[in-house]
């Protein structure tokens, strides 16, 4: 099981690091557009599409990395009053009953949309540039799949921690586990 957990963790980490390159693309795109528009008075047709697509890709593909590092926003006003074991059981229950089923529904639809867009050569309908849309849909689907895998691993870690077989994946106040 440790091997599987490690593989998913490495995949999430790789995706998170890869999004640094996409972030550099986003910054370069915006800088190019500003200079093109303000200095040369020749706005681009494609900068907006690159910006929203890369921004969404960064958000979704790095979601598993954020979960791995406990960087997601939590509302801790109730859970901080619980014992670590109760927190782990609560988190596991929320993963199993709410989060994973929802993520499965959204993720499977994203994979279907990406595949259909690839097969049909679908173009972005609301853009004057009209790029093919499957790379964008594919990035969103990849992000949801990796996020789903990392969510299953985190759920299993919470169960193991609640059973006393592993340390909790939660970060305690002050950064201590």
Residue pairs with C-beta under 8 A, 6 or more apart in sequence:
1 156
4 153
5 153
5 156
5 157
8 64
8 149
8 150
8 152
8 153
9 68
9 150
9 153
11 64
11 146
11 149
11 150
12 64
12 65
12 67
12 68
12 146
12 149
12 150
13 65
13 68
15 61
15 62
15 64
15 65
15 142
15 143
15 146
16 61
16 62
16 64
16 65
16 66
16 68
17 65
18 61
19 57
19 58
19 61
19 62
19 65
22 54
22 57
22 58
22 61
23 54
23 58
25 50
25 54
26 50
26 51
26 54
26 55
26 58
29 47
29 50
29 51
29 54
30 47
30 51
32 44
32 47
33 43
33 44
33 47
33 48
33 51
36 42
36 43
36 44
36 47
37 43
37 44
45 128
45 129
46 129
46 131
48 127
49 124
49 127
49 129
49 131
53 135
53 136
53 139
56 136
56 139
56 140
57 136
57 139
57 140
57 143
59 143
60 139
60 140
60 142
60 143
60 144
60 147
61 139
61 142
61 143
61 146
62 143
63 143
63 144
63 146
63 147
63 150
64 143
64 146
64 147
64 149
64 150
64 151
65 71
65 150
66 72
67 147
67 150
67 151
67 154
68 150
68 154
70 169
70 170
70 171
79 87
79 90
80 173
82 90
84 161
84 168
84 170
84 172
85 161
85 162
85 164
87 168
87 170
88 158
88 159
88 161
88 162
88 168
88 170
89 158
89 162
91 154
91 155
91 158
91 170
92 155
92 158
92 159
92 162
95 151
95 152
95 154
95 155
95 158
96 155
99 151
100 148
100 151
100 152
100 155
103 144
103 147
103 148
103 151
104 148
106 144
107 141
107 144
107 145
107 147
107 148
110 137
110 140
110 141
110 144
111 141
111 144
111 145
113 137
113 141
114 134
114 137
114 138
114 140
114 141
116 122
117 132
117 133
117 134
117 137
118 134
118 138
121 132
121 134
122 132
122 133
122 134
123 130
123 131
123 132
123 133
124 130
124 131
124 132
124 133
124 136
154 169
157 166
157 168
157 169
158 168
158 169
160 166
161 167
161 168
161 169
161 170
167 177
168 177
170 177
171 177
